[in-house]
Amino acid sequence: MDRQVYLCAPGFEEPLRREIGEGAEALCTGVVRGGTALRPLSEDDHVFARQVLPAAASLLAPSVRQLAGRAFDALLPGLDSSAETWTLHALVPDDPADPHLPGELRRRADLVAAAFLDIAKERRRRVFRRYHPDGGAESLVQLLLVGREQLLVSAAAPAPLPRGGLWPVPFPAGLVSVPEDPAAPSTASRKLREALAWMGRSLREGERVVDLGAAPGGWTHVALLGGAHVTAVDRAGPGPAVEGHPRLRWLRGDAFRHEPENPPVDWLLCDVIAYPDKSLELLRRWVERGWCRRLVYHLKFKGREDYGPAFEAREMLRTSRLRFVRAKHLGNDRNEVTFMAMETT
Ligand SMILES: C[S@@+](CC[C@H](N)C(=O)[O-])C[C@H]1O[C@@H](n2cnc3c(N)ncnc32)[C@H](O)[C@@H]1O
């Protein structure tokens, strides 16, 4: 039976398996197959899953052309019966323990994808005509090569989730490509940019932002670039890239004691390093008091065992007035979970 297949960060297969529950199994590094019950995508937006391949079929074949042919046979009924435009993501597991295999598999996956398109062109021109190489297509074909001869295939239209966002996400493998920013004071700025891409929202001119745990200023830098006014709070001082900026007020102090002036502010950003329970309490305080309209918030963890506070935080946000709520272990996250929430979806 076809089951959901999920991509996660290498080493996070077990937390994801536990989150999915009964029947879930790790197929290889970074890939987990769901349980036998095919849950609706709207109930399936797991924290540790960066991407989902809905109802994925598993195929075996020795050559690139045969893999592509079987994939096309498996997906043709769906592609044929719909009038939707589609795009194609060729994927491989991300396995840092094996530096050679991913490169080799990557090339092979690209060959399988090219052969898939050739076959579509040869065998069903009207299906091929609906192929869009770039974003914006209605449906997503995903081909995940997990070994030289094993391919997982899925075709599905990204479904809007009840609390905002799409699932599957339109980013290949659920990874946002964030452009390099040599002016950024820290690589942490990538994490905020990635979260904003998932929210489909940027920080805008004139918005009021509170950035807790801001030093040396990576997130603050992103907010300032967008034209926002930032109050940054950290025990440490700002880095030279943001220090003295006319729209920045830098307060040296304890983030846990900070109260915003004239709430609600447009954004709460928080990247404080603290025990997850303590960060969760701070988040709860801001949300229950209605101190912010939108937020990007990190809970940071030590081990891989207890992510209870992450699920508690997501539940608290889901029962708040915030309409868009998403909690994800994003591509740039280490052992932390990013919470993204806004008043409107
Ligand atoms: C991961 S760093 C933040 C990086 C920052 N977001 C950036 O983009 O450059 C975590 C910060 O939390 C700050 N921090 C930890 N506990 C704090 C507290 N109780 N009050 C204020 N800052 C705190 C640390 O000083 C550190 O600068």
The ligand as an SDF file (V2000), in Angstrom:
LIG
                    3D

 27 29  0  0  0  0  0  0  0  0999 V2000
   21.9210   32.2700   19.0870 C   0  0  0  0  0  0  0  0  0  0  0  0
   22.3400   33.7690   19.7600 S   0  0  0  0  0  0  0  0  0  0  0  0
   21.3560   34.9120   18.8730 C   0  0  0  0  0  0  0  0  0  0  0  0
   21.8040   35.1450   17.4770 C   0  0  0  0  0  0  0  0  0  0  0  0
   21.0260   36.2720   16.8250 C   0  0  0  0  0  0  0  0  0  0  0  0
   19.6300   35.9070   16.5890 N   0  0  0  0  0  0  0  0  0  0  0  0
   21.6250   36.6840   15.5030 C   0  0  0  0  0  0  0  0  0  0  0  0
   20.9500   36.5640   14.4820 O   0  0  0  0  0  0  0  0  0  0  0  0
   22.7570   37.1590   15.4860 O   0  0  0  0  0  0  0  0  0  0  0  0
   21.5650   33.7180   21.3190 C   0  0  0  0  0  0  0  0  0  0  0  0
   21.6640   35.0070   22.1360 C   0  0  0  0  0  0  0  0  0  0  0  0
   20.8610   34.8720   23.2970 O   0  0  0  0  0  0  0  0  0  0  0  0
   21.3980   35.7230   24.2750 C   0  0  0  0  0  0  0  0  0  0  0  0
   20.8130   35.4350   25.5830 N   0  0  0  0  0  0  0  0  0  0  0  0
   20.8000   34.2620   26.2710 C   0  0  0  0  0  0  0  0  0  0  0  0
   20.0850   34.4270   27.4240 N   0  0  0  0  0  0  0  0  0  0  0  0
   19.6550   35.7010   27.4300 C   0  0  0  0  0  0  0  0  0  0  0  0
   18.8540   36.4620   28.3290 C   0  0  0  0  0  0  0  0  0  0  0  0
   18.3480   35.9310   29.4570 N   0  0  0  0  0  0  0  0  0  0  0  0
   18.6040   37.7500   28.0160 N   0  0  0  0  0  0  0  0  0  0  0  0
   19.0900   38.3110   26.9010 C   0  0  0  0  0  0  0  0  0  0  0  0
   19.8500   37.6360   26.0130 N   0  0  0  0  0  0  0  0  0  0  0  0
   20.1210   36.3560   26.2680 C   0  0  0  0  0  0  0  0  0  0  0  0
   22.9020   35.4390   24.1560 C   0  0  0  0  0  0  0  0  0  0  0  0
   23.6450   36.5210   24.7010 O   0  0  0  0  0  0  0  0  0  0  0  0
   23.0830   35.3100   22.6550 C   0  0  0  0  0  0  0  0  0  0  0  0
   23.5030   36.5270   22.0840 O   0  0  0  0  0  0  0  0  0  0  0  0
  1  2  1  0
  2  3  1  0
  2 10  1  0
  3  4  1  0
  4  5  1  0
  5  6  1  0
  5  7  1  0
  7  8  2  0
  7  9  1  0
 10 11  1  0
 11 12  1  0
 11 26  1  0
 12 13  1  0
 13 14  1  0
 13 24  1  0
 14 15  1  0
 14 23  1  0
 15 16  2  0
 16 17  1  0
 17 18  1  0
 17 23  2  0
 18 19  1  0
 18 20  2  0
 20 21  1  0
 21 22  2  0
 22 23  1  0
 24 25  1  0
 24 26  1  0
 26 27  1  0
M  CHG  2   2   1   9  -1
M  END
$$$$
